[in-house]
Amino acid sequence: MMLKDKSILLVISGGIAAYKALELIRLIKKSGGHVRCILTKGGEQFVTPLSVSALSEEQVYTNIWSLKDETEMGHIRLSREADLIVVAPASADIMAKMAHGQADDLATTTLLASNKPIMIAPAMNPQMWNNAATQDNLRTLKERGIIIAHPATGEMACGETGEGRMLEATEIMEHIQNFFFDRPLKGKSAIVTAGPTYEPIDPVRFIGNHSSGKQGYAIAEALRDLGADVTLISGPTALPDPQSIKVVRVSSAAEMLEATEHSLPADIAVCAAAVSDWTPAQTQDQKIKKRADQSPPAIKLTENPDILKTLSNHKNRPSLVIGFAAETENLIENAQAKLVKKGCDIIVANAVSGTEKTFGSDQNHVYLVSSDKIEEWPRARKTEIARKLAERIKDILTE
């Protein structure tokens, strides 16, 4: 609930990107924030007051001349009762009006009357964005302290490609969080490995394990939420790519090691992936056929590269290297031995047999093992374990 007790006034101006404002409302509410919305005449051409009201659970304000609006919540009160005003999308038209102090509707009157911080997320055709008039208006707004969530480059609804595409709702949400909070890991980079690895036997079969990747993905998201620039290196999983995180998809342990080294240097490395210890010494080009007159084939195995040990001893070693130990017996003893053998800073140990059932589960029960301490974290949702681990990483790096 990062935005608990925070009040945001969202101004939705005209443009096809207005549909993203609906997702932004949902994200603000989900994060505990309170959101009121002003919908311009242009904005009403793309989203309806009913949809905005249903998501915000508030009356939607549209008309400065409405006696009901001005009686219950005039433009002065709207501008005063928010902690932050966000204009998303910010069309070229509303940016021009803001720069020149025009106040001919509820949105522009509220913006001009505001004594609160204002953030804009521009959205327009690339030619409009790059037009000298728009760039002049942008400079003026910057000079006045308006926070700019700069547009991205991409394909537009009009079919053209270039700068001017409004950020996704999750990215605007990140700007909002950055405004309210000095996120402690901002400026830090992190590598997180997650999921299983698949070691091919032939084009059909592989050696793998039951890891779902849920814990690693949750850790990547928790580090992102504290401000870190996260690269998630994922083995084969059914999980969608997390927002605002660079995701590198790999299959084998060798591919994961290559992607991990390519992502260095980094400040933090969390090796949560369940990497196969062995791989077939030779991968067959064709499917191995089962024949009645033959015994099952013997598969010669060779040891996979040790990603955690490589990172712990790398010339570009991260400041903090954390490994995971999935064990079926002697959990603490094996974790302590792994800590020494790998040379990392912390081992997060969890049992994967018996009643624990960690693989595929939404919960985990772990022990943090370091050179001088063993700390038990009782069974909890993997997202909660991830949040606690991210906080611990923050404490170590900022102490």
Buried (B, 14 or more C-beta within 10 A) or exposed (E): EBBEEBBBBBBBBBBBBBBBBBBBBBBBBEBEBBBBBBBBEBBBEBBBBEBBBEBBEBBBBBBBEEEEBBEEBBBBEBBBEBBBBBBBBBBBBBBBBBBEEBBEBBBBBBBBBBEBBBBBBBBBBBEBBEBEEBEEBBEBBEEEEBBBBEBEEEEBEEEEEBBBBBBBBBBBBBBBBBBBBEBBBEEBBBBBBBBBBBBBBBEEBBBBBEBBBBBBBBBBBBBBBBBBBBBBBBBBBEBEEBBBBBBBBBBBBBBBBBBBBEBBEBBBBBBBBBBBBBBBEEBBEEEBEEEEEEEEEEBEEEEBBBBBBBBBEBEEBBBBBBBBBBBEEEBBEBBBBBBEEBBBBBBBBBBBEEEBEBBEBEBBBBBBBBEEEEEEBEBBBBBBBBBBBBEBBBEBBEE
